[in-house]
Amino acid sequence: MQNIHLLLDSTISQNEKIKILNDSVNELLPWKAAKDLVIQSCLASLVSLLDQISELVNREENIENCGFLDSYVSCFDTFLARKELYHRAPVENKRNIVIWGNSLVSRIITFAFDHRKVNILNEKNILTSNDLNTIEFDYLILCDNTQDDLSMVPPERIVNYWLYLNYFWLNTPRNYYNLKQFQMGDNYAGIATGISYILRAIDFEKLDYKTASLTSPGQDLFYDFEMFKWAMQDSACQNVKYCILGLNYYCFQYDLSKSHKFGIRSLCYYPQTLQLHHYYTKEDSIRFFDVMKQVLPEFMKENHVDILFEHYKRYNESFMHGLTGRFEEANLSAEQYEQVLDVLKTLFNKDYPDTLKEYETIFDEYLRYLDEKNVKVFVLIPPFPDIYIRNIPGKMKQEFEEIVARYKEKYNFELIDLSNDPRFTNEHFGDFSHVNVYGAEIVSSILNERISTSTIF
C-alpha cells in the first residue's frame, strides 16, 4: 500500500485520511491467520490504534495532531516489511531460537520445543547480551522475569514465554493442578470454590461424595463464580447437587485483579473464563495472549504447557500436598511474632466501599445462579487460629457477618462457620492462617455429616 504515508500529509483532508485508513484495513485482513510474531504484533497494535482513531472520528475531533497517525504509519511500515520477508521465507524453514533466562523454565523448555521446527543456538553454549549483536536469530524466548538489558533486540523478536506461562501454572501451580484433576474426573456430585483457606481446609479424598476442587491461592469471589459457571458447562458436572462456597472475613473487600502483589494471578483464569475483571493491563493482556496462541505453534509442541508442567512438578511437589506442620503461637520468637502481625495487618488493611458493594452483588448473583440451577449451597467459613481471629478489624468482621446473615435469610443456604470452633486447636493449623492435614480431616468429616444429612440425595 503505497499511499499510507499520505496520512502524514497535512494537505490531505480528514475524510481522505479516513478513506486511506479504511483501505489499509482491507490489506490487513488476509494476514489475521499468519503465524508470524512480528505480523501478529503489528496487527494487534494497528487494530488498537484504529480503535482510538475511530473514537476521535466519532466525537468529530481532528485526528491530525493526535499522535496516533504517526504511530500507525510506523507500525504499518513494519508490517509491510515483514510481509515481504514472510513471502520469501518458507514456513517450513526452521526458526533460529535463543533461550534467555536463568530459571527452571529456561532449563526445561527444550522438552517443549518441536525440534523439527527449531535450531536452538545456545543449547550447548552460554550467550551474553553482547553476543546477541553478533548472531542471527528469529526469536529470543524469554524464560524468566529478567532485568537484563535486551535493548539491542527488536521487541518483535522477543517471545515472553515467562509471561505466557502465567496464564496457566507459573504463578499458581496449584490452580492448574486442580484444573487437570478436574478434567480427568467425571460425574461430580459437588464443586468447592474458594481461596487457599478452603483449599487447605478440605481433604477432597476424604469426602463421601465426589467433589471437584476449584479452589486456589488468591482466588476471589469473582473468580469463584466465574470458575463455577465454567465447570458447569462440562459434561462431568451434569449431576452436580451441591456447592461448597468458601468465604473468609475479607472476601467482600478483596478484588484479586486489583491486587498489587497478586493481581497477575488473574491471568491464570483467562483461558477458561475469558475474564480479566479489572486487571490494569486488561486489553494488552488479551492481545498478548491472542498473539502468542498464533505464534507459539511455529516452534512449540502442541501440548507444550502441559509438558513443562509435568517437568515442573518433579522439582516442586510441595504445592500438591497439604501442610503437615503444627503452628504454635507460644513458640514464636519476638521477631517472628512481629512478622506475623505485619502480614496480618497487611492482609486486613482493606477498606474499599466500591469493592464491598461490587462483591456483595457478586455474592448475590452467585447464590441466585446456584438457586436457579437447584444446587444446594453450603457456605463454609474455615477454621482460623486465635492469632488470626484476634487481628480481624471489628468493622470488617461486622460487615462480613451482616452480609452473610442477610443473604442466608434471602437464600436459606446452610452456613458452616468453623472460624472459631473449639474443636480446632494449635495442632490443627499449619501456619497462622491455614489448617494442616489434621485439621482438614476434621473439616472434611463435618462436611460429610452436613451433606449426608441434607435433603439433596
C-alpha positions as CSV (number, residue, x, y, z in Angstrom):
1,M,0.0,0.0,0.0
2,Q,1.9,3.0,-1.3
3,N,-0.3,5.8,-0.1
4,I,-0.1,5.0,3.7
5,H,2.4,7.9,4.2
6,L,-0.3,10.3,2.9
7,L,-1.7,10.1,6.4
8,L,1.1,12.4,7.5
9,D,0.5,14.9,4.7
10,S,-1.1,18.0,6.3
11,T,-2.6,19.0,2.9
12,I,-4.8,15.8,2.8
13,S,-8.3,16.3,4.3
14,Q,-9.5,14.3,7.2
15,N,-12.1,12.5,5.1
16,E,-9.4,11.4,2.7
17,K,-7.3,10.1,5.5
18,I,-10.2,8.1,6.9
19,K,-10.6,6.5,3.5
20,I,-6.9,5.6,3.5
21,L,-7.3,4.0,6.9
22,N,-10.3,2.0,5.7
23,D,-8.3,0.8,2.7
24,S,-5.4,-0.2,4.9
25,V,-7.8,-2.4,6.9
26,N,-8.5,-4.4,3.8
27,E,-4.8,-5.1,3.4
28,L,-4.5,-6.3,7.0
29,L,-7.4,-8.7,7.0
30,P,-5.8,-11.5,4.9
31,W,-3.0,-11.7,7.4
32,K,-5.0,-12.4,10.6
33,A,-4.1,-16.1,10.5
34,A,-0.4,-15.6,9.6
35,K,1.8,-17.5,12.0
36,D,4.4,-14.8,12.4
37,L,5.1,-13.0,15.7
38,V,6.0,-9.7,14.1
39,I,3.0,-9.6,11.8
40,Q,0.6,-10.6,14.6
41,S,2.2,-8.0,16.9
42,C,1.7,-5.3,14.2
43,L,-1.9,-6.3,13.6
44,A,-2.7,-6.1,17.3
45,S,-1.1,-2.6,17.5
46,L,-2.8,-1.4,14.3
47,V,-6.2,-2.6,15.4
48,S,-5.7,-0.8,18.8
49,L,-4.7,2.4,17.0
50,L,-7.6,2.2,14.6
51,D,-10.0,1.9,17.6
52,Q,-8.5,5.0,19.2
53,I,-8.7,7.0,15.9
54,S,-12.3,5.9,15.4
55,E,-13.2,7.2,18.8
56,L,-11.8,10.6,17.8
57,V,-13.7,10.5,14.5
58,N,-17.0,9.5,16.3
59,R,-16.5,12.5,18.6
60,E,-16.0,14.6,15.4
61,E,-12.5,15.6,16.6
62,N,-9.5,16.4,14.5
63,I,-7.1,13.4,14.1
64,E,-4.3,15.4,12.6
65,N,-2.3,16.1,15.7
66,C,-3.3,13.2,18.0
67,G,-0.1,11.3,17.5
68,F,-1.9,8.1,16.5
69,L,-1.3,8.6,12.8
70,D,2.5,8.7,13.3
71,S,2.4,5.5,15.3
72,Y,0.0,3.9,12.7
73,V,2.3,4.7,9.7
74,S,5.4,3.5,11.6
75,C,3.7,0.2,12.6
76,F,2.3,-0.3,9.1
77,D,5.7,0.1,7.6
78,T,7.0,-2.6,9.9
79,F,4.1,-4.8,8.8
80,L,4.8,-4.2,5.1
81,A,8.5,-5.0,5.5
82,R,7.8,-8.2,7.5
83,K,5.1,-9.2,5.0
84,E,7.7,-9.2,2.2
85,L,10.1,-11.2,4.3
86,Y,7.4,-13.7,5.2
87,H,6.8,-14.3,1.4
88,R,10.4,-15.0,0.8
89,A,10.9,-17.4,3.8
90,P,9.0,-20.8,3.5
91,V,7.1,-21.5,6.7
92,E,8.7,-25.0,7.0
93,N,12.2,-23.4,7.5
94,K,13.5,-23.9,11.0
95,R,13.4,-21.0,13.3
96,N,16.7,-20.0,15.0
97,I,15.9,-19.7,18.7
98,V,17.8,-18.2,21.6
99,I,16.7,-19.3,25.1
100,W,17.1,-16.4,27.6
101,G,16.9,-16.7,31.3
102,N,18.2,-18.4,34.4
103,S,15.2,-20.2,35.8
104,L,13.8,-23.7,36.0
105,V,11.7,-22.8,32.9
106,S,14.9,-22.0,30.9
107,R,16.3,-25.4,31.9
108,I,13.3,-27.5,30.9
109,I,11.9,-25.6,28.0
110,T,13.8,-27.7,25.5
111,F,11.4,-30.5,26.2
112,A,8.5,-28.4,24.8
113,F,10.1,-27.3,21.5
114,D,9.2,-29.1,18.3
115,H,12.7,-29.8,17.3
116,R,11.7,-30.4,13.7
117,K,11.0,-26.6,13.6
118,V,13.8,-25.0,15.6
119,N,17.5,-24.6,15.9
120,I,18.5,-23.7,19.5
121,L,21.5,-21.5,19.1
122,N,22.6,-21.6,22.7
123,E,21.6,-25.1,23.7
124,K,25.2,-26.1,24.4
125,N,26.9,-22.7,25.0
126,I,26.2,-19.7,27.1
127,L,25.4,-16.4,25.5
128,T,25.7,-12.9,27.0
129,S,23.8,-9.9,25.9
130,N,26.8,-8.7,23.9
131,D,26.6,-11.9,21.9
132,L,23.2,-11.0,20.7
133,N,24.7,-8.4,18.4
134,T,26.8,-11.0,16.6
135,I,24.4,-13.8,15.8
136,E,21.3,-14.0,13.6
137,F,18.2,-15.4,15.2
138,D,14.4,-15.3,14.7
139,Y,13.2,-15.3,18.3
140,L,14.6,-14.8,21.7
141,I,12.5,-16.9,24.1
142,L,12.3,-15.1,27.5
143,C,12.2,-17.7,30.3
144,D,12.4,-15.6,33.4
145,N,11.5,-12.1,34.7
146,T,14.8,-10.8,33.6
147,Q,16.2,-7.4,34.3
148,D,18.9,-7.8,31.6
149,D,19.4,-5.1,29.0
150,L,17.8,-6.5,25.8
151,S,17.5,-3.1,24.1
152,M,19.6,-4.4,21.2
153,V,16.9,-7.0,20.4
154,P,13.9,-5.7,18.3
155,P,10.8,-6.1,20.5
156,E,9.0,-8.1,17.9
157,R,11.7,-10.8,18.2
158,I,11.2,-11.3,21.9
159,V,8.7,-14.0,22.9
160,N,7.9,-13.5,26.5
161,Y,7.2,-17.2,27.3
162,W,7.6,-16.5,31.0
163,L,4.6,-14.1,31.0
164,Y,2.6,-16.6,28.8
165,L,3.0,-19.4,31.4
166,N,1.4,-17.1,33.9
167,Y,-1.9,-17.7,32.0
168,F,-1.5,-21.3,33.1
169,W,0.6,-22.5,36.0
170,L,3.7,-20.4,36.6
171,N,2.3,-18.1,39.3
172,T,-0.4,-20.5,40.7
173,P,0.7,-24.1,40.0
174,R,-2.0,-25.4,42.4
175,N,-4.7,-23.8,40.3
176,Y,-3.5,-25.6,37.2
177,Y,-3.1,-28.8,39.1
178,N,-6.7,-28.6,40.2
179,L,-7.8,-28.0,36.7
180,K,-6.0,-31.0,35.4
181,Q,-7.5,-33.1,38.2
182,F,-11.0,-31.7,37.4
183,Q,-10.6,-32.6,33.7
184,M,-9.6,-36.2,34.5
185,G,-12.7,-36.7,36.7
186,D,-16.3,-37.3,35.9
187,N,-19.8,-37.4,37.4
188,Y,-19.1,-34.8,40.1
189,A,-21.7,-34.5,42.9
190,G,-20.4,-31.2,44.1
191,I,-18.0,-28.3,43.5
192,A,-16.0,-26.4,46.0
193,T,-14.7,-22.8,45.4
194,G,-12.6,-20.5,47.5
195,I,-9.3,-19.1,48.4
196,S,-6.3,-21.1,49.9
197,Y,-8.1,-21.2,53.3
198,I,-10.7,-23.5,51.7
199,L,-8.1,-25.4,49.6
200,R,-6.2,-26.3,52.7
201,A,-9.3,-26.9,54.8
202,I,-10.8,-29.7,52.8
203,D,-9.3,-33.2,52.1
204,F,-11.2,-33.9,48.9
205,E,-10.1,-37.6,49.0
206,K,-12.0,-38.0,52.3
207,L,-15.3,-36.5,51.2
208,D,-18.0,-39.2,50.8
209,Y,-19.3,-37.6,47.6
210,K,-17.1,-36.8,44.6
211,T,-16.4,-33.1,44.8
212,A,-14.4,-31.0,42.3
213,S,-11.9,-28.6,43.8
214,L,-12.0,-25.2,42.1
215,T,-10.1,-23.7,45.0
216,S,-6.9,-21.8,44.5
217,P,-4.5,-19.5,46.4
218,G,-5.5,-15.9,46.0
219,Q,-8.8,-16.7,44.3
220,D,-11.6,-14.1,44.9
221,L,-15.4,-14.3,44.8
222,F,-15.4,-13.0,41.2
223,Y,-13.4,-16.0,40.0
224,D,-15.1,-18.4,42.4
225,F,-18.3,-17.6,40.5
226,E,-16.7,-17.5,37.0
227,M,-15.0,-20.8,37.5
228,F,-18.1,-22.5,38.8
229,K,-20.0,-21.3,35.7
230,W,-17.2,-22.6,33.5
231,A,-17.2,-26.0,35.2
232,M,-21.0,-26.4,34.9
233,Q,-20.6,-26.4,31.1
234,D,-18.6,-29.6,31.4
235,S,-20.4,-32.9,31.0
236,A,-18.7,-34.1,34.2
237,C,-20.9,-31.6,36.1
238,Q,-24.3,-32.6,34.7
239,N,-25.3,-34.1,38.1
240,V,-23.9,-31.5,40.5
241,K,-26.1,-31.3,43.5
242,Y,-24.2,-29.0,45.9
243,C,-21.6,-26.2,46.1
244,I,-19.2,-25.7,49.0
245,L,-18.9,-21.9,48.8
246,G,-15.9,-20.8,50.8
247,L,-15.8,-17.4,52.4
248,N,-13.4,-15.5,54.6
249,Y,-13.6,-12.3,56.6
250,Y,-12.1,-10.0,53.9
251,C,-13.6,-11.7,50.8
252,F,-16.0,-8.8,50.2
253,Q,-13.2,-6.3,50.3
254,Y,-10.8,-8.3,48.1
255,D,-10.6,-7.9,44.3
256,L,-7.8,-10.1,43.0
257,S,-7.5,-8.2,39.7
258,K,-6.7,-5.0,41.6
259,S,-4.1,-6.6,44.0
260,H,-0.7,-5.0,43.5
261,K,1.1,-8.2,44.7
262,F,-1.1,-10.9,43.3
263,G,-3.1,-9.3,40.5
264,I,-1.1,-11.2,37.9
265,R,-2.8,-14.4,39.1
266,S,-5.9,-13.1,37.3
267,L,-4.2,-14.3,34.1
268,C,-4.5,-18.0,35.0
269,Y,-8.3,-17.8,34.8
270,Y,-8.4,-16.2,31.3
271,P,-8.1,-19.4,29.2
272,Q,-11.2,-20.8,31.0
273,T,-13.4,-17.7,31.7
274,L,-12.1,-15.2,29.2
275,Q,-12.4,-12.7,32.0
276,L,-9.7,-10.4,33.5
277,H,-12.1,-8.3,35.5
278,H,-10.3,-5.0,36.5
279,Y,-6.8,-6.1,35.7
280,Y,-4.7,-3.0,35.0
281,T,-3.3,-4.2,31.6
282,K,-6.5,-6.0,30.6
283,E,-6.6,-5.1,26.9
284,D,-2.9,-5.5,26.4
285,S,-3.0,-8.9,28.2
286,I,-5.8,-10.2,26.0
287,R,-3.9,-9.1,22.8
288,F,-0.7,-10.7,24.1
289,F,-2.5,-14.0,24.7
290,D,-4.1,-14.0,21.3
291,V,-0.8,-13.2,19.6
292,M,1.0,-15.9,21.5
293,K,-1.6,-18.5,20.6
294,Q,-0.9,-17.7,16.9
295,V,2.9,-17.6,17.2
296,L,3.9,-20.4,19.5
297,P,2.8,-23.3,17.2
298,E,5.7,-22.1,14.9
299,F,8.2,-23.8,17.2
300,M,6.5,-25.4,20.2
301,K,4.8,-28.8,20.6
302,E,1.0,-28.7,20.7
303,N,0.9,-29.6,24.4
304,H,3.9,-27.6,25.4
305,V,2.3,-26.1,28.6
306,D,1.4,-29.5,29.9
307,I,4.8,-30.9,29.1
308,L,6.6,-28.2,31.1
309,F,4.1,-28.6,33.9
310,E,4.9,-32.2,34.3
311,H,8.7,-31.4,34.5
312,Y,8.0,-28.6,36.9
313,K,6.2,-30.9,39.3
314,R,9.3,-33.1,39.5
315,Y,11.2,-30.2,41.0
316,N,8.3,-28.6,43.1
317,E,6.0,-31.1,44.7
318,S,5.0,-29.2,47.8
319,F,2.1,-27.3,46.2
320,M,0.3,-30.6,45.6
321,H,0.2,-31.5,49.3
322,G,-1.3,-30.2,52.5
323,L,0.5,-28.6,55.4
324,T,1.9,-31.2,57.9
325,G,3.5,-28.9,60.5
326,R,1.9,-27.5,63.6
327,F,1.6,-23.8,64.4
328,E,2.3,-22.8,68.0
329,E,1.9,-19.1,68.7
330,A,3.7,-19.6,72.0
331,N,6.8,-20.9,70.3
332,L,7.2,-17.8,68.1
333,S,10.2,-15.6,68.8
334,A,9.6,-11.9,69.3
335,E,10.8,-11.2,65.8
336,Q,8.6,-14.0,64.3
337,Y,5.6,-12.7,66.2
338,E,6.0,-9.2,64.8
339,Q,6.4,-10.6,61.3
340,V,3.1,-12.5,61.6
341,L,1.4,-9.4,62.9
342,D,2.8,-7.4,60.0
343,V,1.4,-9.9,57.5
344,L,-2.0,-9.9,59.2
345,K,-2.1,-6.2,59.3
346,T,-1.4,-6.0,55.6
347,L,-3.9,-8.8,54.9
348,F,-6.7,-7.0,56.7
349,N,-5.8,-3.5,55.6
350,K,-8.8,-3.3,53.3
351,D,-11.5,-0.7,53.4
352,Y,-12.8,-0.3,49.9
353,P,-16.5,0.7,49.8
354,D,-16.8,0.3,46.0
355,T,-15.3,-3.2,46.2
356,L,-17.5,-4.1,49.1
357,K,-20.6,-3.1,47.1
358,E,-19.5,-4.9,43.9
359,Y,-18.6,-8.1,45.7
360,E,-21.8,-8.2,47.7
361,T,-23.5,-8.0,44.3
362,I,-21.3,-10.9,43.0
363,F,-22.2,-12.9,46.1
364,D,-25.9,-12.3,45.4
365,E,-25.6,-13.2,41.8
366,Y,-23.6,-16.4,42.6
367,L,-26.3,-17.5,45.1
368,R,-29.1,-16.7,42.6
369,Y,-27.3,-18.7,39.9
370,L,-27.0,-21.7,42.3
371,D,-30.6,-21.4,43.3
372,E,-31.7,-21.4,39.6
373,K,-29.6,-24.5,39.0
374,N,-31.1,-26.2,42.0
375,V,-27.7,-26.6,43.6
376,K,-27.6,-26.9,47.4
377,V,-25.3,-24.3,48.9
378,F,-23.0,-24.9,51.9
379,V,-21.3,-21.7,52.8
380,L,-18.1,-22.7,54.6
381,I,-16.1,-20.3,56.8
382,P,-13.0,-22.3,57.6
383,P,-11.2,-22.6,61.0
384,F,-8.6,-20.0,61.9
385,P,-6.1,-19.9,64.7
386,D,-6.6,-17.5,67.6
387,I,-3.9,-15.0,66.4
388,Y,-5.8,-14.6,63.1
389,I,-9.2,-14.1,64.7
390,R,-7.8,-11.6,67.2
391,N,-6.5,-9.3,64.5
392,I,-9.6,-9.1,62.3
393,P,-10.7,-5.4,62.4
394,G,-14.1,-5.0,64.1
395,K,-15.6,-3.1,61.2
396,M,-14.6,-5.8,58.7
397,K,-15.9,-8.6,60.9
398,Q,-19.2,-6.8,61.4
399,E,-19.7,-6.0,57.7
400,F,-18.9,-9.6,56.8
401,E,-21.3,-11.1,59.3
402,E,-24.1,-8.7,58.3
403,I,-23.8,-9.6,54.6
404,V,-23.7,-13.4,55.3
405,A,-26.7,-13.1,57.6
406,R,-28.6,-11.0,55.0
407,Y,-28.1,-13.5,52.2
408,K,-28.7,-16.5,54.4
409,E,-32.1,-15.2,55.1
410,K,-32.7,-14.5,51.4
411,Y,-31.4,-17.8,50.0
412,N,-31.6,-20.1,53.0
413,F,-28.2,-21.7,52.5
414,E,-26.5,-23.9,55.1
415,L,-23.9,-22.0,57.0
416,I,-20.9,-23.9,58.3
417,D,-19.0,-21.4,60.4
418,L,-15.9,-23.1,61.8
419,S,-13.9,-19.8,62.2
420,N,-13.8,-20.0,66.0
421,D,-14.8,-23.6,66.5
422,P,-13.3,-25.1,69.7
423,R,-12.7,-28.4,68.0
424,F,-9.7,-26.9,66.3
425,T,-6.6,-26.3,68.4
426,N,-3.0,-25.4,67.6
427,E,-2.2,-28.9,66.4
428,H,-4.7,-28.5,63.6
429,F,-3.1,-25.5,62.0
430,G,0.0,-25.5,59.7
431,D,0.6,-21.8,59.9
432,F,-1.1,-18.6,61.3
433,S,-4.0,-18.7,58.8
434,H,-4.4,-22.3,57.3
435,V,-5.3,-25.6,58.7
436,N,-3.0,-28.5,58.3
437,V,-3.8,-32.0,57.1
438,Y,-5.1,-33.0,60.5
439,G,-7.4,-30.0,60.6
440,A,-8.6,-30.8,57.1
441,E,-9.6,-34.3,58.3
442,I,-12.0,-32.8,60.8
443,V,-13.4,-30.2,58.4
444,S,-14.0,-33.0,55.8
445,S,-15.8,-35.1,58.4
446,I,-18.0,-32.2,59.3
447,L,-18.8,-31.6,55.7
448,N,-19.6,-35.3,55.2
449,E,-22.1,-35.1,58.1
450,R,-23.8,-31.9,56.9
451,I,-24.0,-33.1,53.3
452,S,-25.3,-36.6,54.1
453,T,-28.0,-35.2,56.4
454,S,-29.2,-32.7,53.9
455,T,-32.1,-33.5,51.5
456,I,-30.1,-33.4,48.3
457,F,-29.6,-37.1,47.9
